[in-house]
């Protein structure tokens, strides 16, 4: 086999390997939940508790 044929064969082999290569998932593309600080969690719980109290009082006043 002459040099030119060897080069062509190697290049074809490398191209095939590149084409069939499995690309790993990019971890930065996955959506990660946003961090909620302890203070923010407390505020959210307080606001939720207030909304529950308000809905309970409005339901009691309707009948």
N, C-alpha and C positions, 0 to 999 in steps of 0.2 A: 504494500500500500504506500503510495507516495505521500509526501508531506502535506500537499494541498488537501487530499482526501482525509487525512488524519485530522487536520484543522477543522474541516467542515463537519466531520463526525463529532468532534469534541464540542464544537459550538452548538450543534443540534442537540446534543445530550444536555448541555447546560441550559439551553433555552427551554427544553422540555421540563427539566427540573424546576426552573423558575416558574413556569406556567402551572405546574402541579403543586407548588408550595402552598401549604395551608397557612393562611394568615391568622394569627391569634387575635382574639377579641381585644379591642381597645378598652381598657378599664375606665378611662376618662369619659367614654361615650355613654356609659351606663348612668342613668339618673339616680343620684344618691339623695336620700331625704335630707332636708336642711336641718342643721342642728338648732334645737330650741333650748335656750338657756333655762335654768331653774326659775329665774325671775319671770321670764316670759310665760313659762308653764303655769306659774302661780296666777299670773294675770288672766290667762285664758280660762283657767278653772274658775276663778272668781267671776268672770264675765258670764261663763256658762251657768254657774249657780244662780246668778242674778236673773238671767233669762228664764231659767226654770221656775224661779219664784214668781216672776211676772206672769208667765203663762198659767201657772197654777191659780193665781189670784184672779186673772181675767176669766178663767174657766168657771171659777166659783161664783163670780158675779153675773154670768150670763143667764142662768135659769131664772 
